[in-house]
Amino acid sequence: MTGFQSILLLRHELLLIVAALAIIVVDLSLPAGKKTRIIHFSLILFSVVFLLSFFPTKSGELFGGSFQGNQLTGFMKDILNLAVLIVFLQSGGYLRKKENAHKMAEFFVLIIFTLIGMDFMISSGDFLTFFIGLETASIPIAGLAAYDQLKSRSAEAGVKLILLSALSSGVLLYGISMIYGATGSIYFKDIALKISSSPLIILGFIFFVSGMGFKISLVPFHLWTADVYEGAPINVTAYLSVVSKGAAVFIFAIILFTVFKNVIHIWENVLYALAVLTMTIGNLFALRQNNIKRFLAFSSIAQAGFIMLGIMGTGGLGMTTVVYFLLIYVFTNLAAFGVAAAIFDASGVETISGYKGLYSTNPKLSLVMMLALFSLAGIPPVAGFFGKFFLFTSAGSQGYFILILIAVINATISLYYYLGVIKAMFIDKNDQPVAAFKSSVTMRISLLICSTGIFFVGFASGIFEYIMSLSSMLF
C-alpha cells in the first residue's frame, strides 16, 4: 500500500488529530476577552473534517493487520462524526456560560480525542489495538463527565465513570487474555480460525461480554448509567448516550460476526438473555423517572436491548440493521437531548413535570421533542418505526419469534412513558410554564438536521440498501 493510500485509510483519525491540535493552537493564541471565538472556529473546522472524511477509499490494512479499513468501517465513523457535529452545534449555549469561559476549547479537544480512540477501536484488527482504542476513548470521557467541576453531581459522575470504567476494562482484558491463552493469537483473523467451544474460550467470552456490556449499558452492567447521565452536563450526556454507545455497539457487532462467528451457538443464548433483561428493566425503570436525563438514560438502556435483536440476526442482515438503527438513533436521541439542553440553558428546568404547558410557550421545541419521542417509541411513519421493524426482521430471520414478542410487549410499555412526556407538554396545565425563549442559531440548525433525519431516513430505502451492500463485503 502506497503512502497516499495509507493516509486515505487513516483519513478519519488523521483529520481528527489535526483538528484537535489546531483548536489547541488557536485557543492559546486568542486573547482572554475573545475566547468565545473558539466555538465558531471549532464548529467550522469540524464541519470541514466531517465533509473531508467522505473521501472514498479502498479496503486495506496497516501495521501488520492491526488496523483494518473498509467502506463499512468508514461509514460507521461518518455516523459518529455526524453525531459529534450535532453535539457541537448544541453545545454553544452551554459553553458560553460564565463558568465555562476558561475551558471552552477543552470541551472540543476532549471529545475529539475520545472520537479518535473510537475510530481506532472500530478499525482494529487485533485485541491490542482494540483495547488501546477503547481506553483512549474512555479516559477523556471521565473528564467530560466531570466538566462542571464546581458541581458535586458532575464531580461524582466523573469519579463513578472512571472507577467503574477501570473495573470493566479489567474484566474485559481478563477475558481477552483467556482468549489469547486458548488460541495463541490476538489477531481477529487468526482467532476466528482457531476458536472452539472449549471451557477457556467460553469463560473468556463471558468476561469479554461483561466488559462490553458496561460500555453499551446492557443489564446487569447498567447501574452506572443513570447516575452518570444525571450528573454530567447534558451535552456530555448526549455524547455518552449516542456516540460512545454507538461506537461500542459497532465494534461489538464486528467482533461477534467475525471473531466469534464459529461459536454462534454460545453467544446467541447469552445475547438472548441480555436483550430480554435490558429491554424489560430499562423500560420498567424509565416509568418511574421525573428527571429528563435519567428518563433518557433508562430509555437508552431499553434501546440497547432492542439493538441486541439486530445482532441476533447475524451475518450481513444483522450488521445492516444495527448500523441502520444507530444512524436513526443519532437523529432521534440527539433531537430529544437537544430540546432538553435548550430548555435547561434557558430556564434551568430538567424535570418532566417542569415541561407541563411547554407547547403554549415554546411550540416548536415541543413539536421537535414529540417527533423524537415518537421515533424512540417506534411509531410510524417516523424513522424509528423503520429502525425497529428491521431489527425485528433481523431477529425473525433466525427464528427468534418469542424474543420478538417480548420486544413488542416492551415497545408497548415504552409508549406509556414516552406519551407521558408528550402529555405533559401538550395537555397538562401549568400556571408557570417555561417562559418563551429563542434558542441559539446553532441549536436551531442541529434540531433542523435531527428533524430532517427523523422524517426522511426511514423513507429513503436507498440508505438501507447502501448499508446492506457495504455489510455484504464482510460476509
DRENKEGU-33956 format. One record per residue (C-alpha): residue in one letter; x, y, z. Coordinates in steps of 0.05 Angstrom, whole numbers. Layout:
N
 r     px     py     pz
 a      X      Y      Z
...
***
This chain:
475
 r     px     py     pz
 m      0      0      0
 t     28     68    -21
 g     37    125     28
 f    -22    163     -1
 q    -67    102      4
 s    -46     94     76
 i    -64    166     90
 l   -132    155     59
 l   -143     93    101
 l   -126    134    163
 r   -163    197    139
 h   -213    199    196
 e   -161    192    250
 l   -110    240    219
 l   -163    293    206
 l   -186    290    278
 i   -114    295    304
 v   -101    356    261
 a   -167    387    284
 a   -152    376    358
 l    -82    406    351
 a   -109    465    311
 i   -161    480    365
 i   -107    479    419
 v    -61    526    380
 v   -117    575    363
 d   -142    576    434
 l    -72    592    461
 s    -66    649    411
 l   -133    682    427
 p   -134    739    477
 a   -173    730    542
 g   -232    772    521
 k   -243    735    455
 k   -243    663    477
 t   -314    652    452
 r   -287    654    381
 i   -261    584    392
 i   -332    559    389
 h   -343    584    319
 f   -274    562    297
 s   -285    491    324
 l   -353    485    291
 i   -327    507    223
 l   -264    464    229
 f   -303    402    249
 s   -353    413    193
 v   -294    412    144
 v   -268    349    177
 f   -337    317    170
 l   -341    333     96
 l   -269    311     81
 s   -280    244    116
 f   -326    223     60
 f   -268    219     12
 p   -273    150    -20
 t   -220     97     -8
 k   -208     23    -19
 s   -205    -31     34
 g   -137    -46     64
 e    -98    -58    127
 l    -39    -25    162
 f     12    -41    216
 g     14   -115    201
 g    -61   -123    203
 s    -72    -85    269
 f   -111    -31    232
 q   -164    -50    181
 g   -204     -3    139
 n   -261    -13     91
 q   -323     23     67
 l   -366     -4    123
 t   -320     19    179
 g   -313     85    143
 f   -388     94    142
 m   -391     77    217
 k   -340    132    230
 d   -380    180    187
 i   -441    167    230
 l   -401    182    293
 n   -373    246    261
 l   -444    268    244
 a   -466    256    316
 v   -407    295    344
 l   -421    353    296
 i   -493    356    322
 v   -469    354    394
 f   -421    411    380
 l   -477    452    348
 q   -520    440    411
 s   -465    459    460
 g   -455    532    441
 g   -504    560    492
 y   -476    517    548
 l   -403    535    533
 r   -419    609    533
 k   -438    607    606
 k   -393    647    652
 e   -366    586    689
 n   -341    556    624
 a   -304    618    598
 h   -235    588    614
 k   -247    518    588
 m   -286    522    522
 a   -230    493    479
 e   -221    435    527
 f   -292    412    513
 f   -279    405    439
 v   -210    374    447
 l   -232    322    497
 i   -290    300    453
 i   -245    297    391
 f   -194    254    428
 t   -247    206    451
 l   -271    202    379
 i   -201    185    355
 g   -199    127    404
 m   -267    103    379
 d   -245    106    307
 f   -183     64    321
 m   -226     15    360
 i   -274      6    302
 s   -216     -6    253
 s   -177    -52    300
 g   -152   -117    271
 d   -129   -147    337
 f   -148   -143    410
 l    -88    -99    429
 t   -108    -43    381
 f   -180    -53    403
 f   -163    -44    476
 i   -117     16    465
 g   -172     50    424
 l   -223     33    478
 e   -181     64    534
 t   -163    124    491
 a   -237    137    484
 s   -255    121    557
 i   -206    164    596
 p   -225    233    567
 i   -298    216    575
 a   -289    216    651
 g   -261    287    645
 l   -322    307    604
 a   -369    277    656
 a   -335    319    710
 y   -333    381    665
 d   -374    422    715
 q   -321    411    768
 l   -354    461    816
 k   -418    420    818
 s   -416    359    864
 r   -461    318    818
 s   -414    327    760
 a   -352    310    801
 e   -388    249    827
 a   -406    228    756
 g   -333    233    735
 v   -308    192    794
 k   -362    138    784
 l   -347    134    710
 i   -271    128    716
 l   -275     76    772
 l   -327     33    740
 s   -295     41    672
 a   -229     16    701
 l   -264    -43    732
 s   -300    -61    667
 s   -235    -53    627
 g   -200   -101    675
 v   -255   -152    666
 l   -252   -143    591
 l   -177   -150    589
 y   -180   -213    632
 g   -228   -243    581
 i   -182   -224    524
 s   -123   -257    559
 m   -163   -321    565
 i   -179   -320    491
 y   -106   -307    475
 g    -86   -365    520
 a   -134   -412    485
 t   -117   -391    413
 g    -45   -365    418
 s    -61   -301    379
 i    -92   -232    389
 y   -107   -222    315
 f   -180   -227    297
 k   -168   -268    234
 d   -125   -319    270
 i   -172   -326    328
 a   -231   -337    281
 l   -195   -397    251
 k   -174   -428    317
 i   -234   -413    362
 s   -273   -470    391
 s   -324   -486    446
 s   -270   -500    498
 p   -285   -480    570
 l   -230   -428    569
 i   -259   -395    507
 i   -329   -395    538
 l   -303   -364    602
 g   -262   -312    564
 f   -323   -295    522
 i   -366   -285    584
 f   -314   -236    612
 f   -309   -201    545
 v   -385   -192    540
 s   -387   -167    612
 g   -335   -114    597
 m   -371    -92    533
 g   -438    -95    569
 f   -414    -38    613
 k   -396      5    552
 i   -464     -9    519
 s   -504     -5    584
 l   -532    -75    580
 v   -567   -102    641
 p   -539   -121    692
 f   -479    -77    675
 h   -521    -13    670
 l   -523     12    742
 w   -474     69    729
 t   -514     98    671
 a   -569    138    704
 d   -525    169    757
 v   -471    189    707
 y   -521    215    657
 e   -555    257    710
 g   -491    286    739
 a   -455    301    674
 p   -471    364    633
 i   -530    350    587
 n   -488    358    524
 v   -438    307    551
 t   -497    261    568
 a   -520    265    496
 y   -450    247    474
 l   -447    187    521
 s   -516    163    500
 v   -504    166    425
 v   -431    169    405
 s   -398    128    459
 k   -452     75    459
 g   -455     74    383
 a   -380     62    376
 a   -383      5    427
 v   -441    -28    391
 f   -405    -22    324
 i   -342    -58    347
 f   -382   -108    389
 a   -421   -128    327
 i   -358   -132    284
 i   -323   -177    334
 l   -383   -223    343
 f   -394   -230    268
 t   -321   -242    251
 v   -281   -267    311
 f   -336   -309    344
 k   -374   -328    281
 n   -358   -403    291
 v   -387   -405    362
 i   -453   -371    349
 h   -487   -425    390
 i   -451   -398    451
 w   -463   -324    445
 e   -534   -326    417
 n   -560   -352    484
 v   -521   -300    522
 l   -547   -243    479
 y   -618   -271    483
 a   -617   -264    558
 l   -583   -196    557
 a   -634   -170    506
 v   -694   -191    547
 l   -665   -164    612
 t   -642    -98    582
 m   -707    -83    546
 t   -751   -100    605
 i   -712    -69    662
 g   -695     -7    622
 n   -769      4    608
 l   -793    -10    678
 f   -744     39    709
 a   -759     92    657
 l   -832     91    680
 r   -810    119    748
 q   -767    177    725
 n   -781    251    730
 n   -712    279    715
 i   -706    284    639
 k   -634    260    638
 r   -648    199    680
 f   -710    187    637
 l   -669    188    573
 a   -615    145    607
 f   -663     88    620
 s   -694     99    552
 s   -625     89    521
 i   -615     26    562
 a   -681     -2    534
 q   -659     18    463
 a   -594    -21    474
 g   -637    -82    487
 f   -672    -72    421
 i   -605    -65    386
 m   -587   -135    410
 l   -644   -162    367
 g   -607   -138    305
 i   -543   -172    327
 m   -582   -236    339
 g   -597   -236    264
 t   -523   -249    250
 g   -489   -241    182
 g   -500   -185    133
 l   -572   -171    152
 g   -555   -166    225
 m   -498   -117    213
 t   -541    -76    166
 t   -599    -69    214
 v   -552    -50    272
 v   -517      5    231
 y   -583     30    202
 f   -616     33    270
 l   -557     71    301
 l   -560    121    244
 i   -633    134    261
 y   -615    134    335
 v   -566    191    324
 f   -620    237    297
 t   -673    214    346
 n   -636    216    412
 l   -598    279    396
 a   -663    314    379
 a   -690    296    448
 f   -626    316    483
 g   -622    380    441
 v   -691    403    464
 a   -674    385    536
 a   -608    424    531
 a   -642    485    501
 i   -694    486    557
 f   -643    475    611
 d   -597    530    585
 a   -655    579    582
 s   -692    562    646
 g   -654    510    687
 v   -713    462    682
 e   -693    389    675
 t   -755    353    702
 i   -812    324    662
 s   -862    358    709
 g   -828    424    691
 y   -846    412    618
 k   -921    419    633
 g   -952    471    587
 l   -889    477    545
 y   -928    477    480
 s   -964    541    500
 t   -899    579    505
 n   -850    541    460
 p   -890    503    408
 k   -832    489    360
 l   -789    456    414
 s   -849    416    437
 l   -860    391    366
 v   -788    370    358
 m   -789    333    425
 m   -854    299    405
 l   -823    278    339
 a   -762    249    375
 l   -804    211    426
 f   -849    183    371
 s   -786    158    336
 l   -758    127    401
 a   -825     93    411
 g   -825     66    340
 i   -890     99    319
 p   -900    104    243
 p   -885    139    198
 v   -822    168    231
 a   -754    135    222
 g   -754     99    289
 f   -811     55    264
 f   -769     31    205
 g   -708     20    250
 k   -746    -24    299
 f   -781    -60    241
 f   -715    -81    211
 l   -688   -102    280
 f   -748   -147    288
 t   -739   -173    217
 s   -666   -189    233
 a   -684   -230    295
 g   -742   -263    258
 s   -696   -286    202
 q   -663   -332    254
 g   -729   -356    284
 y   -728   -315    349
 f   -803   -304    349
 i   -812   -308    424
 l   -758   -255    431
 i   -795   -211    381
 l   -859   -220    421
 i   -823   -197    484
 a   -794   -138    446
 v   -863   -118    421
 i   -891   -121    492
 n   -833    -77    515
 a   -845    -29    457
 t   -917    -23    480
 i   -894     -8    552
 s   -848     46    526
 l   -907     81    493
 y   -934     97    562
 y   -874    136    587
 y   -858    169    520
 l   -930    192    514
 g   -927    216    586
 v   -876    269    567
 i   -919    289    507
 k   -980    294    551
 a   -942    339    599
 m   -922    386    542
 f   -987    389    503
 i  -1044    373    552
 d  -1025    386    624
 k  -1037    456    651
 n   -983    497    685
 d   -991    565    717
 q   -917    579    707
 p   -893    542    645
 v   -824    551    617
 a   -822    622    590
 a   -818    633    515
 f   -747    639    491
 k   -707    636    427
 s   -651    585    425
 s   -584    598    390
 v   -576    593    315
 t   -530    532    321
 m   -581    497    366
 r   -636    510    315
 i   -591    484    259
 s   -578    420    299
 l   -652    409    313
 l   -668    421    240
 i   -616    368    220
 c   -645    319    270
 s   -717    331    250
 t   -700    323    177
 g   -664    257    192
 i   -723    231    233
 f   -770    246    175
 f   -731    223    115
 v   -682    167    135
 g   -738    117    143
 f   -768    132     75
 a   -701    134     39
 s   -696     60     23
 g   -631     73    -14
 i   -595     84     53
 f   -613     15     78
 e   -594    -16     12
 y   -527     21     12
 i   -511     -4     82
 m   -531    -74     61
 s   -482    -70      2
 l   -426    -49     50
 s   -442   -104    100
 s   -443   -158     47
 m   -369   -145     34
 l   -353   -173    103
 f   -393   -237     97
***
